[in-house]
Amino acid sequence: MILSGLEIEKEIAKGNVVIEPFDRSFLNPNSYNLRLYDELLVYDEETLDMKKANAYRSFKIPRSGYVLEPGRVYLGRTLEFTETKTLVPMLEGRSSVGRLGLSIHITAGFGDVGFRGFWTLELHCIEPIRIYPFVEICQIYYHTIQGEYAPYQSGKYQNNTGVQPSMMYLDFEKDRD
């Protein structure tokens, strides 16, 4: 079951959901709008390799905007820090953003119960588009979970503080006998 906006607000009051900073004007009938932080990360590698930490650079999005080009992935993050203690968080782009041909995630719109941190956004576009810092770019919504569960606690992206590149290479370092 997806929580209504009013239920999201109740869960915040109970401490089961954290959105910081919280602004009630971003609350929707069944979601909450999150904003784009003013930093982007782009990979410097011509070919990305799953087994290594790929080189990248980060930069600030100027107030005058920055043009994203098709064929690249730009990593950003939400301005808001979120935490969910008893619910499954999900992230989707706003319809107004999608209608401009901009996607905010490729496959990472699904969160885990217990996740704490900023959401990394995988921005890619169909045609060139100028984006701006602090724009309401996506929305978070929450599902209830049924059955026993162990909350996400020590994953490689837990408690992040900035835009995070892929850390898939760590999966290859695990002992997988």
Solvent accessible surface area in square Angstrom, and as a share of the most:
residue,aa,sasa,rsa
1,M,167,0.75
2,I,77,0.39
3,L,14,0.07
4,S,46,0.30
5,G,2,0.02
6,L,114,0.57
7,E,67,0.30
8,I,0,0.00
9,E,44,0.20
10,K,109,0.46
11,E,19,0.09
12,I,41,0.21
13,A,91,0.70
14,K,136,0.58
15,G,27,0.26
16,N,36,0.18
17,V,1,0.01
18,V,30,0.17
19,I,5,0.02
20,E,100,0.45
21,P,73,0.46
22,F,72,0.30
23,D,59,0.30
24,R,134,0.49
25,S,91,0.59
26,F,25,0.10
27,L,27,0.14
28,N,42,0.21
29,P,118,0.74
30,N,74,0.38
31,S,7,0.04
32,Y,0,0.00
33,N,11,0.06
34,L,0,0.00
35,R,45,0.16
36,L,0,0.00
37,Y,49,0.19
38,D,26,0.13
39,E,42,0.19
40,L,0,0.00
41,L,3,0.01
42,V,1,0.01
43,Y,22,0.08
44,D,80,0.41
45,E,54,0.24
46,E,180,0.81
47,T,108,0.63
48,L,87,0.43
49,D,63,0.33
50,M,121,0.54
51,K,137,0.58
52,K,87,0.37
53,A,66,0.51
54,N,19,0.10
55,A,52,0.40
56,Y,101,0.38
57,R,118,0.43
58,S,59,0.38
59,F,46,0.19
60,K,121,0.51
61,I,6,0.03
62,P,61,0.39
63,R,188,0.68
64,S,84,0.54
65,G,5,0.05
66,Y,68,0.26
67,V,49,0.28
68,L,0,0.00
69,E,81,0.36
70,P,56,0.35
71,G,85,0.82
72,R,95,0.35
73,V,36,0.21
74,Y,5,0.02
75,L,11,0.06
76,G,0,0.00
77,R,19,0.07
78,T,0,0.00
79,L,38,0.19
80,E,0,0.00
81,F,37,0.15
82,T,2,0.01
83,E,20,0.09
84,T,2,0.01
85,K,94,0.40
86,T,56,0.33
87,L,10,0.05
88,V,17,0.10
89,P,1,0.01
90,M,34,0.15
91,L,1,0.01
92,E,72,0.32
93,G,27,0.26
94,R,68,0.25
95,S,69,0.44
96,S,62,0.40
97,V,15,0.09
98,G,44,0.42
99,R,197,0.72
100,L,117,0.58
101,G,19,0.19
102,L,10,0.05
103,S,42,0.27
104,I,4,0.02
105,H,38,0.17
106,I,93,0.47
107,T,116,0.67
108,A,43,0.33
109,G,6,0.06
110,F,134,0.56
111,G,7,0.07
112,D,65,0.34
113,V,10,0.06
114,G,11,0.10
115,F,24,0.10
116,R,91,0.33
117,G,0,0.00
118,F,35,0.15
119,W,16,0.06
120,T,35,0.20
121,L,0,0.00
122,E,28,0.13
123,L,0,0.00
124,H,58,0.26
125,C,8,0.05
126,I,130,0.66
127,E,108,0.48
128,P,78,0.49
129,I,23,0.12
130,R,119,0.44
131,I,7,0.04
132,Y,93,0.35
133,P,14,0.09
134,F,61,0.25
135,V,60,0.35
136,E,47,0.21
137,I,2,0.01
138,C,0,0.00
139,Q,46,0.21
140,I,0,0.00
141,Y,36,0.14
142,Y,0,0.00
143,H,52,0.23
144,T,58,0.34
145,I,66,0.33
146,Q,178,0.79
147,G,55,0.53
148,E,182,0.82
149,Y,89,0.34
150,A,94,0.73
151,P,54,0.34
152,Y,57,0.21
153,Q,127,0.56
154,S,108,0.69
155,G,26,0.25
156,K,72,0.30
157,Y,67,0.25
158,Q,25,0.11
159,N,83,0.42
160,N,13,0.07
161,T,111,0.65
162,G,25,0.24
163,V,18,0.11
164,Q,31,0.14
165,P,27,0.17
166,S,58,0.37
167,M,34,0.15
168,M,76,0.34
169,Y,48,0.18
170,L,60,0.30
171,D,34,0.18
172,F,95,0.39
173,E,123,0.55
174,K,116,0.49
175,D,121,0.62
176,R,163,0.59
177,D,169,0.88
